[in-house]
Amino acid sequence: MHVTVTGATGLIGSRLVRELVARGDAVTVLSRNPRRARESLGAGVECFAWDPESGPPPVESLRGRDGVVHLAGENVAQRWTEDAKQRIRRSRELGTRNLVEGLRVTEDRPGVLVSGSAVGIYGPHGNELLDEQTAAGSDFLAEVVKAWEREADVVAALGMRVVKLRTGVVLDAEAGALAKMLPPFKAGIGGPVAGGRQYVPWIHIADVVGLILAALEDDAWRGPVNATAPEPASNAELSKALGRVLHRPAVAPVPALAIRVLYGEMADIVVKGQRVVPRRALELGYSFRHPQLDEALKSTLA
Ligand SMILES: NC(=O)c1ccc[n+]([C@@H]2O[C@H](COP(=O)([O-])OP(=O)(O)OC[C@H]3O[C@@H](n4cnc5c(N)ncnc54)[C@H](OP(=O)(O)O)[C@@H]3O)[C@@H](O)[C@H]2O)c1
């Protein structure tokens, strides 16, 4: 396959590119900083400059490719100031619109767009089970993800297949949520957040990559697909599992207020949680590489 990847320098993109290259696939990368992208991803990938908010990507980066994976966007896991909210929304809504415009003007365009998305689309639902048929929510993140998916859906009118990967909390020891949790847990002062009964829609990084590859390759995949492990864990279960794997106590409770002081409105993601299940991926026959939490943690921390 020849695949174009945006956001390739990020947590998910860098692991995806590594796996594509290892399989012998050809990779084109679109980055705001192509020199840095080439340095971090290796000489085997072709890099083009593209700022998602500036306009469509160059046609040469899309023409004749088999698929596009769109992962670029301002990091959501930060304090949501008004400026940050605008960057989070614009980079996805306008960025996806510009990518789609690039695809529209490209002859011999790719057959599939695998577009990043997030379980945040459902909004908070307590401990209710959420699958792809659950209606979208209406908080800030849900509105962002709805706009982001709406822009991606436009490629269907160009005759392209579109898969929207509604990703949960990606577990990777090197970056993202787990990397942030590690220092207190390694010091033995980690523990459940906000009572710990809320669910964490976790997924091992290797399964996010596995789902993207399946979505690229299999024509049966289309529409929204939750990228979460089959058995979501409560925050308390995740804390206990992390303590077990690190051989550290994990009983120091973290009050919701502490997280809210640090992150403001963004804290809702952690404090309220979401119990998401990957119904579509299982129906489509995807076999999870790391379905079990303790093993998934051991694998990424090894
Ligand atoms: N990681 C998770 O747990 C998780 C969960 C749910 C959804 N997702 C979604 O999946 C996608 C990929 O996630 P990730 O964790 O790999 O992301 P990430 O590590 O934050 O990286 C995303 C990439 O997007 C580009 N980027 C950053 N800020 C940008 C901005 N303001 N405007 C345009 N491009 C920008 C950067 O690439 P260049 O500098 O090379 O351009 C960056 O490497 C994101 O859209 C994210 O929201 C991730």
The ligand as a Gaussian input file, in Angstrom:
#p B3LYP/6-31G(d) Opt

LIG

0 1
 N       -3.866000       9.899000      22.108000
 C       -5.110000       9.718000      22.531000
 O       -5.339000       9.173000      23.655000
 C       -6.278000      10.102000      21.665000
 C       -7.583000       9.852000      22.143000
 C       -8.668000      10.211000      21.372000
 C       -8.478000      10.814000      20.136000
 N       -7.220000      11.047000      19.687000
 C       -7.090000      11.763000      18.385000
 O       -6.261000      11.076000      17.469000
 C       -5.456000      12.020000      16.731000
 C       -3.990000      11.644000      16.927000
 O       -3.720000      11.606000      18.319000
 P       -2.251000      11.709000      18.930000
 O       -2.357000      11.453000      20.376000
 O       -1.318000      10.902000      18.090000
 O       -1.968000      13.277000      18.695000
 P       -0.663000      14.118000      19.051000
 O        0.413000      13.245000      19.623000
 O       -1.102000      15.295000      19.845000
 O       -0.131000      14.553000      17.604000
 C       -0.925000      15.097000      16.604000
 C       -0.074000      15.721000      15.507000
 O       -0.881000      16.756000      14.944000
 C       -0.076000      17.862000      14.551000
 N       -0.555000      19.047000      15.300000
 C       -0.371000      19.369000      16.596000
 N       -0.966000      20.541000      16.898000
 C       -1.530000      20.959000      15.762000
 C       -2.267000      22.134000      15.424000
 N       -2.551000      23.095000      16.315000
 N       -2.696000      22.245000      14.142000
 C       -2.430000      21.283000      13.247000
 N       -1.719000      20.178000      13.484000
 C       -1.278000      20.023000      14.740000
 C        1.367000      17.529000      14.939000
 O        2.052000      17.108000      13.736000
 P        3.095000      18.078000      12.934000
 O        3.739000      18.960000      13.944000
 O        4.047000      17.096000      12.315000
 O        2.276000      18.804000      11.939000
 C        1.215000      16.384000      15.952000
 O        2.292000      15.506000      15.903000
 C       -5.782000      13.405000      17.292000
 O       -6.668000      14.070000      16.462000
 C       -6.410000      13.107000      18.631000
 O       -7.346000      14.074000      19.047000
 C       -6.122000      10.718000      20.420000

